[in-house]
C-alpha cells in the first residue's frame, strides 16, 4: 500500500526549531523539534509543530487501532494527540494532531500557486478558551509502543473574540456566540471563497456560508477527484469517477482502480476512453522551464489496433497540447503531443507508462489526457499517476499530482487541505462562519465496501453503515472526522459540520450515522468514551467542539429524527425546500418571496416544536440549507428574477426573517445575487443584507423572552412580522405593503399606498413607548433610525403603530421610554 499511496509516505523532514528535545525509548516512536509560540490570544489558534520519528506506522494519516473492523489492517496507523491544561492538569483537553505537508504560497496567473516543498511535519491546532497560563504535552502511540512528553508552558491573553457558535442556552430557536451575543446568521451557498468574496461578506453583514469546499475539493474519497471524464458526464450532480473494485490476479487482492475503456463501436461505453487531468477543477502547479518525469501504473486488457493503419502506433498513452475544440478527437493519432510510451496488454504483471515533459513558460499543468489512442478496443485499469520534478542524477522532486493513487479513500489530499487552511484563515479575518459539508452520499468507493470489509456491488446502505456498528466504511469516515477536527476544528469560524449533502430522509441507517458522527465529534475524537446504541447523548464539553448536523433531499423528519430521543447528538435541524421540492406547493410562493419564507418558517417551526414537546426534548434551530425561487412544477430559478433591478425578491425574503419561526435561510442559486444590481446600483445584491444586519444588531433575540409579535393590522393589505419581549418592553417588526412583491415590480404593476394601524399587545398599560422607524433600503454601514415617535399603551396593554401611505415596506423598534429622572441637589428653603 505504501508504494501506491505516495501522499502518505513515511517521510520525516527535520527543520530548524525554536525549542527541541529528543526522547528515545526502546521500541517507541520519538518526538523532536517542537516549536510553539510563547503566547496567544484567547480563542485564537495555538499551533505546535514537531517531528515524529522511529514509527512503524504504514499510514501516517490513520489513527492507531490494534483491533479495527474487517478490511482495515491492524496496527497500520499512528495516533498523535496533544493534551492541553489550563489548571496544572486538573482539567485536560486532548486534541488530535495531523501530518502536514508544506507548500509554497504564491499567486501566479491570478491564481493561487501552491507548489509542494517536500517538507513534512506534525501539527496540532487548538484555541484556548480562557486567559492565563496553559500547559501541553504530546502523546504518540503506534504498534511499537507509546510515549508522552514532559509538559511545556504558554500563556493566553484576552482578545475580542466572541468565540464559537453554539445553540442558544436560553432560546433553542437561535444560535449565539460563546460570549452570549446573538448570531444573526445571514448567508447563502458559497460559490467562491476568495478574499474579495469574504470582503464583500464582511462589508454587508453576511456571516453564514454553506460550502461544499471540504467535500468538492476531494480531500477525502473520490467525489470531484482531478481525473475528469472526457465526456464530462455526471451521475446526478456528481461527476462519474470511473472507479471500480479490480480483482488483481497477480497479487490476489482487490483494490480500487480507475477504468479507461474504448468499445469496438467507439467511445460509447459506461466508462470513458479518456480521462483528463488539468483542464477542470483545481489546477496543478508546475515550475516554468522545468523537466518532469511522468509515470502511470496500469493493467491493460484486450487492447487492439491500430484503428488507423496509416499510423501504426496504438495503445494507452499520455498526451497533452490538445486544443479544447479538438478534445473529442484525442483518440486519434496526430492530435496533441504524445509524452509517454504506448501501453500494451499486461496479462501477467503491472505495466507502466513513462516519459518526460518540459513545462516551458507554464505555471500550471495543461490538460493531460490518459487515453486509449488509435485502438479498436481495449480497457485499462489505472493504479496511480505520478508526476515529479527531474532533479538530475536519478533524483526526483516531490509529487505534484494532487491525488496520485486511485485508492482515494486511503489518504487525505494535502494540496486541497493546504488551500482549505487559507480559506479558513480568510473566514477568520473577515468574521465569516462556514457550514462545511464534509461527505457526499453518492461517494462511489464507500458505497462499494460491504459490511464485512470486502468490495461488493454498489449499495447506498454501505455508505450509511450497519447502524451503530463500526464497519470498514465507518472506520474510514471516523478517520476523516478525526482529520477534520485535527486540522480545522480549532477555529471558531467553523460554524458546523454537515455530514452529507441531501442524504436519505427515510433511512434509519442515515439517522444512526449522523448521530454517531455527533458522538464522535463531541467526545470520541477527544478521547472521551461514549457508549454505543440509541439514545446515548455525549455530554462531554470540549472547548473546540463544533455543532453537527446533516441534510436531506426533501422533507423535515422531525419526529423520526430531528427531535427523536434515539438521536440526541445533532445540534440543529436542516431542511432543503425549494418551491419545487418543498411540500407546501403554493403557486403564490413563485411571486411573493416574503410569503415563501414565512410559510416554511411557520410550518417548520410548528412541526419541530410539536414533536419536541411530545418527546420531552428542547426544540432546535432550523437552517434551510438550500432553497430557491423556482416553480412549483420545475426546479429552475425563475429567470424573471433577473429583471428585478432592485433585488426586491431578496429584500422581502430577508426581512421576512424577523418572524418568530427563526428559520435561517441559505439561498442556493448565485447568478442573480452576484450579477444583478441592488440598492447601490452596483452588480451584486449583497448590499440588500446590510440594513437587516444593522437593524438586528443589539437586539437580544436569543435571551429566551422573545415571542411572536401577534400584531393586528387594521388594513388587510398590510403584512406585519416581528417579535416582542414584553418583560423588557421591547418589540421589533417589519411592515410591508403586500402588493410590493418582486413580481409586481418587474411587471410594472401600479402599487397603491396602504394606511392603517398596527396594534400590538403585551405592554404595560399607560406606559409611554418610543417607536423608531427604520429605512430597510438604507445603504452603507449607517445604523440609525429615520425618525422617532411615541405611543402610550392602552389600558389593555396595546401599543398602536400608525402606518401611513406605505407603498413598499418599513421596519420599526419599540422600546419602553424611561420616565423623567427625578431632580437632584435641590435646596429646600423654609418659607414663612
Secondary structure, DSSP 8 states (H G I E B T S, - for coil): -TTT-GGG---------SS------TTS-EEEEEE--SEEETTSEEEEEEEEES---S-TTS---TT--TTS-TT---EEEEEEESSTTSS-EEEE-EEEEEE--EEETTEEE--EEEEEEEEEEEE--SSEEEEEEEEEEETTEEEE---EEEEEE-------EEE-SS-TTSEEETTS-B----EEE-S--SHHHHHHHHHTT--EEEE-HHHHT-SSSSTT-S-EESS--EETTEE---EEEEEETTTTEEEEEEEEEEBTTBS-SSS-SEEEESSSSS--B--TT-EEEEEEEEEEEEEEE-SSTTS---EEEEEE---GGGGGGTTSTTSSEE-S--B---SSS-EEEEEEEE-TT-SB---EEEEEESEEEEEEEEEEEEEEEEEETTEEEEE--TT-BS-GGGS--HHHHHHHHHHHHHHHHTT-EEEEEEE-TT-TTTTSB-TTSSB-S--HHHHH-STTS--HHHHHHHHHHHHHHHHHTT-TTEEEEEEESSB-TT-HHHHHHHHHHHHHHHTGGGT-----STT-------TT--EEE--BSS---IIIIIT-TT-TT--SEEEE--TTTSSS--GGGGT-HHHHHHHHHHHHHHHHHHHHHHTT-----EEEEE----BTTB-S--GGGGG-TT-HHHHHHHHGGGSTT-EEEEE---HHHHHSB-TTSSBBSTHHHHHHHHHHTT--TTSS--EE---EESSTTEEEEEEEEGGGTEEEEEEEETT--HHHHHTT-----EEEEEEE--S-TT-EEEEEEE-TT--SS----SEEEEEE--TTS-EEEEEEEESSEEEEEEEE--------S-------
